[in-house]
């Protein structure tokens, strides 16, 4: 059963989500609603031609920072110093790039103007963060997401040159700030770096600080 949200700040139990993870329709993208959603393992994912859709997948594709796998070639890239990494310096530019630069498994078009504004609001409130990768003073890669306790809920990443998004993800994992990175969407690229599926119950335990 798919629930229809109204102005009340409430979500149905994530266990009631459809097999594809769809849980609810409607509501808004206010900071309070987004924070409530992420704290219960729920996130919005929709396009301009649909209402706001809220998902709570039965399995979560995640990366434990201590399980991160870095290939020998990637270690050489990191040692070379070709990239500079910053955090929260150009959040708006990162989300703009993510909306136009395709990434594996997605076409980027789901980041609507309303979504951009909503996550910029979360960033200004200190709940959304970006990792930026620079080469010769040009922004060539990065990622952004929402912090929910010790879980980083990754929203999107982009790369204009080879290995730039990988560098951003490695920096995120090595920051020491998070127990878990929620990757949301499965890709072979992320799986090769150590990401794997866990149950929603396990995810919620970590999200709620019980594991």
Helices and strands as residue ranges (DSSP letters): E 3-5, G 14-16, E 22-26, H 31-39, E 43-44, E 53-55, E 59-63, G 65-67, H 72-80, E 84-87, H 91-100, H 113-124, E 128-135, E 138-148, E 151-159, H 164-173, E 180-182, H 188-192, E 196-199, H 200-207
